[in-house]
Amino acid sequence: QVHVTESGGGLVQAGGSLRLSCAASIGISRFNAVAWHRQAPGKQRELVARITTGDATTYADSVKGRFTISRDNGNKRVYLQMNNLKPDDTAVYFCVAGNSYWGQGTQVTVSS
């Protein structure tokens, strides 16, 4: 079984920044697509950002211009840089490798 692990969540004030990191037990670089999803209380799970082996990226409209997904192939990690955070960004953020392997999530809380 592939184990996916996220880190970097925390509590920040609105307008602040966080960088989330994702790693996989077999190496995140082996997956042709890695995505970040988020789940907020009372809301449906949302695709936040996705990156492919060719480094093509997609973003949800709600985060476009504020979040950046990137791949660190040398260190076998995928990052989600989150800038200008808003309270609506509060959620558990999940890294999803290959559309099938989910991490346990990391909590991001943005205060007003």
Phi, psi and omega per residue, in radians:
Q1 nan 2.458 3.100
V2 -1.482 2.301 3.083
H3 -1.874 2.170 3.135
V4 -1.965 2.333 -3.059
T5 -2.259 2.286 3.058
E6 -1.889 2.677 3.050
S7 -2.648 2.895 3.045
G8 1.872 -0.073 3.115
G9 -1.236 2.964 3.141
G10 2.943 -2.946 3.140
L11 -1.865 2.191 3.122
V12 -2.390 2.786 3.043
Q13 -1.421 2.697 3.061
A14 -0.943 2.383 -3.084
G15 1.617 -0.185 3.134
G16 -1.432 -3.072 -3.067
S17 -2.337 2.635 2.996
L18 -2.473 2.689 3.003
R19 -2.152 2.071 3.082
L20 -1.604 2.587 -3.126
S21 -2.230 2.495 -3.131
C22 -2.273 2.351 3.063
A23 -2.383 2.656 3.122
A24 -2.167 2.615 -3.044
S25 -1.102 -0.524 3.129
I26 -1.730 0.105 -3.119
G27 1.726 2.028 -3.078
I28 -1.113 -0.430 -3.127
S29 -1.196 -0.228 3.136
R30 -1.390 -0.175 -3.133
F31 -1.685 2.382 -3.111
N32 -1.360 -0.234 3.086
A33 -2.605 2.366 3.069
V34 -2.291 2.373 -3.069
A35 -2.300 2.715 2.951
W36 -1.913 2.233 3.006
H37 -2.038 2.814 3.049
R38 -2.422 2.622 -3.136
Q39 -2.281 2.008 3.099
A40 -1.842 2.610 3.119
P41 -0.975 2.272 3.111
G42 1.352 0.091 -3.133
K43 -2.172 2.745 3.073
Q44 -1.290 2.673 3.071
R45 -1.091 2.429 -3.006
E46 -2.219 2.340 2.984
L47 -1.307 2.156 -3.093
V48 -1.661 -0.878 -3.076
A49 -2.781 2.690 3.134
R50 -2.498 2.529 3.078
I51 -2.359 2.475 -3.136
T52 -1.889 3.058 3.118
T53 -1.093 -0.466 3.056
G54 -1.495 0.114 3.112
D55 1.157 0.365 2.931
A56 -1.245 2.410 -3.066
T57 -2.194 2.608 3.018
T58 -2.352 2.640 -3.106
Y59 -2.404 2.595 2.951
A60 -1.164 2.557 -3.137
D61 -1.010 -0.548 -3.074
S62 -1.212 -0.331 -3.105
V63 -2.052 -0.104 -3.086
K64 -1.037 2.307 -3.101
G65 1.572 -0.235 -3.139
R66 -2.004 -0.598 -3.104
F67 -1.883 2.583 3.079
T68 -2.365 2.189 3.049
I69 -1.737 2.438 -3.133
S70 -2.594 2.807 -3.128
R71 -2.056 2.279 3.032
D72 -1.866 1.564 -3.052
N73 -1.140 -0.621 -3.128
G74 -1.121 -0.620 -3.121
N75 -1.790 0.077 3.060
K76 1.047 0.732 -3.141
R77 -2.319 2.665 2.988
V78 -2.087 2.378 -3.065
Y79 -2.014 2.699 2.942
L80 -2.231 1.825 3.069
Q81 -1.488 2.130 -3.071
M82 -2.045 1.996 3.131
N83 -1.995 2.793 3.127
N84 0.855 0.909 -3.082
L85 -1.141 2.527 -3.137
K86 -2.101 2.723 3.106
P87 -0.951 -0.562 3.123
D88 -1.192 -0.202 3.061
D89 -1.391 -0.150 3.137
T90 -1.048 2.158 -3.087
A91 -3.099 2.965 2.889
V92 -1.543 2.205 -3.108
Y93 -1.785 2.264 -3.103
F94 -2.009 2.411 2.952
C95 -1.629 2.320 -3.115
V96 -2.188 2.059 -3.127
A97 -1.774 2.251 3.073
G98 1.078 0.425 3.137
N99 1.144 0.107 -3.020
S100 -2.275 -0.510 -2.997
Y101 -1.891 2.040 -3.049
W102 -1.865 2.432 2.961
G103 -1.394 3.120 -3.134
Q104 -1.412 -0.256 3.099
G105 1.694 2.679 3.043
T106 -2.308 2.347 -3.036
Q107 -1.406 2.271 3.003
V108 -2.061 2.138 3.128
T109 -2.171 2.199 -3.118
V110 -2.032 2.070 -3.123
S111 -1.517 2.675 -3.128
S112 -1.289 nan nan
